[in-house]
Amino acid sequence: MFNMEAIMLRAWTNYRKGGMSFSEALHRAWLSAKAEPINAARIEAAKQASGICEDVNTWAGWKRLGYEVNHGTRALFGCDLIWGSRGDGATYKARFFSASQVQPITE
């Protein structure tokens, strides 16, 4: 069910960044892996409740894909997601923007 290779790669990446033991890095990688399906379900439920059909992503997610959110654009919806990489299972409020609200980043 879980991709063990991806979990170990994330653990080693966190460990090499420094500031924590390997056991803590592995613990956080496991928390993140366990949170992924829960977060995906929460996003899908909030998307359906808002009646959104197009692709959505967070501001940071669009930036990672090479897009920027248009200035002054309001988020379509938000939902609470689990932040597993912090190690304490804390939640945060994520805001989502649709593909029609972004444009390619221009230099």
N, C-alpha and C positions, 0 to 999 in steps of 0.2 A: 504494500500500500504506500509506504513512504519511500522516497528515493534516497537511499542511504548514502550514495556517492555525493549527492547535492548537500545533504546534511553535514557530512564530514568536511566537504570543501568550505561550506559556510563557517563551520567551527574553526578550521585552520585559518581562514581569513580573519575571523574575529580575534583569534589568539595572536596572530602575527601583528595585528594593529597595536597590541600591547594593552596593558592596564588590567588584565584579568588572567586567571589561571586557565589551563586548557579545559578543566572540568566545568568551569563557569561558561566558557565559550561553547562547549558542547551542549550544555543545558539550554543556553539561549538559542542555539541552532535548532534544537528539538522543539522548543516553545514556538519558534517561528514556523517550523514545518507543520506543527499541529494547528496553528492559527490560520494557515492558508485556506483550507476548505471552509472553515467557519466564516472567515472574512469574505470569501467569494459568495457564499450563500447570503450573507447580510447585504452585500452590494447588489446582488440580483433581486432580492426582495425589495430593497429600497427603490431600485430602478423600476420594477414593475408597479410599485405603489405610486410612483410619480408619473407613470404612463410614458416612459422614455423608451424608444425603440432603437435609437442609434448608438454607436460606440461611445462609451464614456471613459474618462480617466481623471486622475487627480492633476493638479497643476504640475507637480513634480513629475508625474508619469508622462504627461504630454511633453514636457521639456526634455526628458530622457529620450523620447521618440523623435525629437527635432522640431517640435512645434512650440508656439507660445500662445497663451490664452490672450484673446483680444482685450485691450484695456477697457475697464469699466464693465466687463461681463460678470454677471452674477452666476453663482453656482446653481445648477439645476436641482440638486438634492445633496444631502449629507447623511452619513450614517456612522455609528460607532464601530470602530475596528479594533482588534486586539493588536497590541504592539509587543510582539513576542521577543524582539531583539533587545529590549530593555531588561529582560530577565524577571520582571515582576508581574507580567500578565496585564499590565495597565492598558486602558483603552484610550483612544483618541478619536476626535471627530474629524472625519475626512470629508472634503467637499469635492464634488464631481462636476466636470464640464464635458459637454458633448463635442463631437468632431466638428460640428458647424460653428462652434465658438472659438476655434483655434485657427492659426495660420502658420505656415512654415517660417522658421526663424530665418531672418535675413541679416546678413553681416553688414 
